[in-house]
């Protein structure tokens, strides 16, 4: 089973969007049984809160089911439990590495847009921009690239 953890600051906008987009993509290609996909925050600000209404609206608009995820904070144990730990921006990556505490010895930490051939680019936080459409386009590009890479590596 391939385990993916998407990370953003609060775990209510970008990382939950990536979680549900990726779940939809793997289900669409009949691979949902081969994956465990979750999301988490680097902060404690939104712990226990539901998916942001803007993320829910955008996912509904594009026909992707959105579950009842509640924000949680990433733990050091998550690094051992997941194969991919994927941040949405550079600040998330710094905080992920702070939580892990010993760098990334197994090479599991990535930025999502790296998989879309856009190394170094950040996914803008719609909490601040209000632009869930742009965030969705970036998240979709990154998730499609990630799935392509995983499928290629599994061959």
N, C-alpha and C positions, 0 to 999 in steps of 0.2 A: 504494500500500500504506500502511495506517495502522499506525504503529509506537508501541507502548505499553510503557513501562518502569515496573513497580511497584517501590516502594522501601520498605524498613523498616530497622531497625537492623542485624540480623544476616543477613537473607536466608535464613532457614530456616523461619519460621513464617508471618507475615502476608503478606509480598510474594509468597512462593511460592504461598500459598493463592490470592491474587488472580490470579496468573499462570495457574494451572490452572483456576480458576473462569471467568476470562474466555475462555480457550481453549475451554472446554466450551460457553460461551454462544455464541460466534461459530460454532463447529462446528454447534451445534444449529439455527442459522438459516441454514446453508449459506454462511457468509461467511468461512470459515477462510482461503481463498486471498487475501483482501483485508487480512489482518492479520499483523503480526509482533509477538509478545508475549513479553516477557522480564521478569526481575526482578533486583534487585541490592540490596546493603547500603550503608549509609553508613559502617559501621565495618569493621574488618579482623578482628574477633573470631572469626567463623565461616567465613572464607574456605576453600573447598574442602570444607566439610561438606555432607552431604546434607540433604534436606528433613526437618524435625523429625518424629519418629514421631507426635506428636499431630496434626499437619497431615495426614500420610498417613492416619492412622486416620479422621479426620473426612471427608476427601475420599472414601475408600473407602466409608464409611458412606452417603454421599449419591450414590454412583455416578459420581463424577468421577475420570477417570484422572489419576494423578500420575506424572510422568516422573522422570528421574534428574538433576534440576537440582542443581548444586553451587553453593554460595554464592560470590558474587563481589562486589567493591566497585564501586560506581558511579564512573565517571570523568568528567572534564570533557567528553570527546568524546561521551559518551552524550547529553549535552544536545543536541548538533547532530544526532545520529543518530536521535533519537526525536521523535515529534510530541506525545506526552503523557508527562510524568514525574510519577508519582503517588505521593505519600507517604501513609503510614498515620496519621501523627500530627504534631503541631506540631513536636516535636523533630526528626522526619525532615525536615520542610520546612526548618528552620533549617540542618540539616546538608547537605541538597541544595544550598541556596543558597551555603553555604560551599565545597562542592566545585565548583560552577559558577564562583564567584568574581566574577561581574559581575551579580548579581541574576538576574532572569528576563526578559531583554529581549524574548523572543518570546512570552511568556505561555503557557508550556508546563507550568508547575509547578502542581499541584493537590493537595488532600487528597481521598482517595477518597470520603469521605462527603459532600463538596460535591455530588457527582453524585446523591446520594440525597435532596437537599433538606435536608441536615443540616449546613449550613455551620458550620464551626468545630469540629465534633465530631471526636474522635479514635477510632480503632479500638484498643481495649485490646490490649496485648501478652500473648498467652497463655503466653509464656515465664514471665511473672510471675503471671498470674491463674490459669493452668491451665484456663481456660474456652474451649476450642476451639469449643464450640457457639455461644457469643455472638460470638466472632470470625468464625466462618463466616457467621452471619446478617448481620453488618455488612458483611463483604466481599461477600457476594452482593448485598445492597442497593446497595452502591456500584458494583459491576460492572454490574448491570442498568441502573442510572441512567446510567453512562458509555456503555454500548452504545446506549441510547435516545438520548442526546445526539448521539453520532456518527452514528447513522442519520438523525436529524432534520437535522443539519448537512450531510449528504451529499446530501440531496434537492435 
